[in-house]
């Protein structure tokens, strides 16, 4: 698949050892791919509503790039809380 098909989509990117000062090698990071140029640079942007401007990175520091659909991402399972213990009935005040 061409990188051009991934422009303006969310992608998962794994970086190599050359990027270890900013990214852990082999760990996937999620970005929006906003551009690709003929010189081998990728323009990426964080996936936040208030994300800073996109930055250009060299594709040589990337070992893997894949399309990522946040809507299809596995959601963490909801943990069920244990039932609350029932409190002993409150004693009613006796009026004389």
Buried (B, 14 or more C-beta within 10 A) or exposed (E): EEEEEBBEEBBBBBBBEEBEEEBEEEEBBBBBBBBBEEEEBBBBBBBEEEEEEBEEBEBEBBBEBEEBEEEEEEEEEEEEEEEEEEEEEEEEEEEE
